[in-house]
Amino acid sequence: MAQFIVCHARKIKTATGLLQVARHNLREKVDYKTPPSWISRPQLVVLNKSIGAETSEEVIKLRQKLIEQADLKRKPQKNAAAAVEFNLTASYDWFVEKHKNQIHGFLGDCIDFISEKYGQVLSSTIHLDEKTPHAHVLCVPIVGDRYTSSEFLGGKNGLRDLQQEIYEKVGKKWGLERGVEGSEARHNGVKEYENQVSKEIAFERKHGVALQDAKYAVKKLNELKNMTHNDLKTETIKMNVGGYKTWGELWEVDRKRQEREALDKKLEEQKEIERQKEKELQEKKLARERERLEQERQRQQQNRNRGGLSL
């Protein structure tokens, strides 16, 4: 099956939008104890990397600094894009048999290519804690002494040329094919992206298995049921210290964790149903006992009334 290098570019229209994207990329305010649904591999946060500005506020300040240093002929127009973001990855299947160092190497080559071709980099990040490993590069669209996102991206044929160049300089090296020209696949805005991934993760968490690996999970289910919590803890420690050779092994451990959590959740739900049934049963028993006692009280009262009349 063909495996492709993937490179998307988009304009970030406002400074507020840039701040939100930077927060997303730099994982600000993300609680990994209770991560959002789009963080599907929270244990792998230790494998994330970032270069350049380390906070969203630093991204905004660096943007302003680069604009000042450029000595522009005229300041950016109000409707000018605040930044350009490049999203870099490959077909999911390509990552499965790759060592984490190879993944970092590939995504690092992508970042280097974008940095050398365009410059004006605000921050670069590598994410391995989402569904598919990928990288983000944020740039300020400055060309010489002009602030222009269209010219920065190369004009009419710029994005098409970008696909060919990144394939020639990076894709070939890593055994990947050029992306399909004219593809309608897009990396949407942060909110749209989160919603899209959330739907996939919702299925994964509901069923305890990734959609494309359902058949494999069924095969491994009995093995999973025999894995204790201590086993999973050991696997997680092994993963964090680099005890695995490939992304596929890392992914499998994380998948087992999610499957086990799903099984535990179903078990807890079943226990809660049983507790609720027991509670309802006890309430019915108490209601019947109260009814019996009330009937007994009424009989005794009637007997006392009859005794009084006979006198």
C-alpha positions in Angstrom: 0.0 0.0 0.0 1.4 3.4 -1.0 2.7 5.6 1.8 2.8 9.4 1.3 4.6 12.4 2.8 2.0 14.9 3.8 2.5 18.7 4.0 -0.3 21.2 4.4 -0.1 25.0 4.8 -2.7 27.4 6.1 -3.0 31.1 6.9 -3.8 32.0 10.5 -6.0 35.1 10.1 -5.8 36.9 13.5 -3.5 37.4 16.4 -6.1 35.7 18.6 -6.2 32.7 16.3 -2.4 32.6 16.4 -2.5 32.6 20.2 -5.0 29.7 20.2 -2.9 27.7 17.7 0.3 28.3 19.7 -1.5 27.1 22.9 -2.6 24.0 21.1 0.8 23.3 19.7 2.7 23.9 22.9 0.2 22.0 25.0 -0.6 24.8 27.4 -3.3 24.2 29.9 -3.5 20.5 29.0 -4.1 18.2 32.0 -2.6 14.9 31.1 -4.3 13.2 34.1 -7.6 13.9 32.4 -6.6 14.8 28.8 -9.0 16.1 26.2 -10.2 13.5 23.7 -7.8 14.6 20.9 -4.9 13.6 23.1 -5.3 9.9 22.3 -1.8 8.8 23.5 -1.2 10.8 26.8 1.7 8.6 27.9 3.6 9.6 24.8 3.8 13.3 25.8 7.4 12.5 27.0 8.3 12.0 23.3 6.9 15.4 22.2 9.5 18.1 21.2 9.5 21.8 20.7 12.0 24.3 19.2 11.8 28.1 19.4 9.3 30.0 21.5 8.3 27.9 24.5 5.0 29.6 25.4 2.1 31.2 23.4 3.0 34.6 24.8 6.6 34.2 23.6 5.2 33.3 20.1 3.3 36.6 20.0 6.3 38.6 21.2 8.7 36.9 18.7 6.3 37.7 15.9 6.4 41.4 16.8 10.2 41.3 17.1 10.6 39.7 13.7 8.3 42.3 12.1 10.3 45.2 13.7 13.6 43.7 12.6 12.3 43.3 9.0 12.1 47.1 8.7 9.0 46.8 6.5 8.0 49.3 3.8 4.6 49.5 5.5 3.1 47.8 8.5 0.9 44.7 8.0 -2.6 45.5 6.9 -5.5 44.8 9.3 -6.7 41.9 7.2 -3.3 40.4 6.7 -2.7 36.9 8.1 -1.1 36.8 11.5 1.0 33.8 10.6 1.3 30.7 8.4 1.3 27.2 9.8 2.7 24.1 8.2 1.5 20.7 9.2 3.8 17.8 8.4 3.3 14.1 8.7 3.1 10.9 6.6 0.6 8.1 6.0 -0.3 6.5 9.4 0.9 3.0 8.3 4.4 4.3 7.6 5.0 5.1 11.3 4.0 1.6 12.6 7.3 -0.1 12.2 9.5 3.0 12.9 11.7 3.5 16.0 10.9 6.7 17.8 14.3 8.1 16.8 13.4 7.5 13.1 10.1 9.4 13.7 11.9 12.3 15.3 14.4 12.2 12.5 11.8 12.3 9.7 9.8 15.0 11.3 13.0 16.9 12.2 13.9 16.8 8.5 10.5 18.2 7.6 10.9 21.0 10.0 14.5 21.8 8.7 13.2 21.8 5.2 10.4 24.3 6.0 12.8 26.4 8.1 15.4 26.6 5.3 12.8 27.3 2.6 10.7 29.9 4.3 12.5 31.2 7.4 10.9 33.5 9.9 10.1 30.6 12.2 8.2 31.3 15.5 8.0 27.8 16.8 8.3 24.1 15.7 6.7 21.3 17.6 6.6 17.5 17.2 3.6 15.6 18.6 3.5 11.9 19.3 0.7 12.1 21.8 -2.1 12.4 19.1 -3.3 9.7 16.8 -0.7 10.1 14.1 2.8 11.5 14.7 3.2 15.0 13.1 4.9 18.3 13.3 3.8 22.0 13.2 5.8 24.9 12.1 4.6 28.5 12.7 6.1 31.3 10.5 5.7 35.0 10.0 4.9 35.7 6.3 7.7 38.2 5.7 9.5 38.4 2.3 12.3 40.9 2.3 10.8 44.2 3.4 7.2 43.1 2.6 4.6 41.4 4.8 2.6 39.2 2.4 1.4 35.7 3.0 0.6 35.0 -0.6 4.1 35.8 -1.8 5.5 34.0 1.2 3.8 30.8 0.1 5.0 31.2 -3.5 2.0 32.7 -5.2 -0.3 30.7 -7.5 1.8 27.6 -7.9 3.6 27.8 -4.5 1.8 25.0 -2.7 2.0 22.7 -5.6 5.8 23.3 -5.9 6.1 22.8 -2.1 4.6 19.3 -2.4 7.2 18.4 -5.1 10.1 19.9 -3.2 9.4 18.3 0.1 9.0 15.0 -1.7 12.4 15.4 -3.5 14.3 16.6 -0.4 12.6 14.6 2.4 10.1 12.1 1.2 12.5 10.1 -1.0 15.0 9.9 1.8 12.4 8.2 4.0 10.9 6.0 1.3 7.7 8.0 1.0 5.8 8.9 -2.2 4.6 12.4 -3.2 1.2 13.5 -2.0 -1.7 13.2 -4.4 -1.9 16.5 -6.5 -5.3 18.2 -6.1 -6.2 16.1 -3.0 -9.1 17.6 -1.0 -7.7 16.4 2.3 -7.1 19.3 4.6 -5.8 19.9 8.2 -8.7 22.1 9.5 -8.5 24.8 12.2 -7.9 23.8 15.8 -11.5 23.6 16.7 -12.5 21.7 13.6 -9.5 19.4 14.0 -10.3 18.7 17.6 -13.9 17.8 16.7 -12.8 15.6 13.8 -10.4 13.7 16.0 -12.8 13.6 18.9 -15.3 11.6 16.8 -12.6 9.0 16.0 -11.4 8.8 19.6 -15.0 8.6 20.9 -15.4 5.4 18.8 -12.0 4.1 20.1 -12.9 4.7 23.7 -16.4 3.4 23.4 -15.3 0.2 21.9 -11.9 0.0 23.5 -10.1 -0.2 20.1 -9.1 1.9 17.2 -11.5 1.7 14.2 -8.9 0.4 11.7 -7.6 -2.2 14.2 -10.9 -3.7 15.4 -10.1 -7.2 14.0 -6.7 -7.2 15.6 -8.1 -6.2 18.9 -10.6 -9.0 18.9 -7.7 -11.5 18.3 -5.8 -10.0 21.3 -8.7 -9.6 23.6 -8.1 -12.8 25.6 -4.4 -11.8 26.0 -5.6 -8.4 27.3 -8.0 -9.9 29.8 -5.1 -11.8 31.4 -2.9 -8.7 31.7 -2.9 -7.2 35.2 -2.7 -3.6 36.2 0.9 -4.2 37.3 1.7 -5.5 33.9 0.3 -2.4 32.3 2.3 -0.2 34.7 5.5 -2.1 33.9 4.8 -1.6 30.2 4.3 2.1 30.6 7.6 2.5 32.5 9.3 0.4 29.8 7.8 2.7 27.2 8.9 5.9 28.9 12.5 4.8 29.2 12.7 3.8 25.6 12.4 0.1 25.9 10.5 -0.3 22.6 11.9 -0.5 19.1 9.1 0.7 17.0 6.1 3.1 17.0 3.9 0.0 16.5 5.0 -1.4 19.8 4.4 1.9 21.6 1.0 2.1 20.0 0.1 -1.4 20.9 0.9 -0.8 24.6 -1.2 2.3 24.5 -4.0 0.5 22.7 -4.0 -2.2 25.4 -4.2 0.5 28.1 -7.3 1.9 26.4 -8.8 -1.5 25.9 -8.3 -2.4 29.6 -9.7 1.0 30.7 -12.8 0.3 28.5 -13.2 -3.2 30.1 -12.8 -1.7 33.6 -15.4 0.9 32.8 -17.8 -1.7 31.5 -17.2 -3.8 34.6 -17.8 -0.8 36.9 -21.0 0.1 35.0 -22.2 -3.5 35.4 -21.4 -3.4 39.2 -23.3 -0.1 39.4 -26.3 -1.7 37.7 -26.2 -4.5 40.2 -25.8 -2.1 43.1 -28.8 -0.2 41.8 -30.9 -3.4 41.4 -29.9 -4.4 45.0 -30.9 -1.0 46.3 -34.3 -1.1 44.5 -34.8 -4.6 45.9 -34.1 -3.4 49.4 -36.4 -0.5 49.0 -39.2 -2.8 47.8 -38.6 -5.1 50.9 -38.8 -2.1 53.2 -41.9 -0.9 51.5 -43.6 -4.3 51.9 -42.5 -4.4 55.6 -43.9 -0.9 56.2 -47.2 -2.0 54.5 -47.3 -5.2 56.6 -46.8 -3.2 59.8 -49.4 -0.7 58.9 -51.9 -3.4 58.2 -51.1 -5.1 61.5 -51.5 -1.7 63.3 -54.9 -1.3 61.6 -56.0 -4.8 62.6 -55.0 -4.2 66.2 -56.9 -0.9 66.2 -60.0 -2.6 64.8 -59.8 -5.3 67.5 -59.5 -2.6 70.2 -62.5 -0.8 68.8 -64.6 -4.0 68.7 -63.6 -4.8 72.3 -64.8 -1.3 73.4 -68.2 -1.8 71.7 -68.8 -5.2 73.4 -68.5 -3.6 76.8 
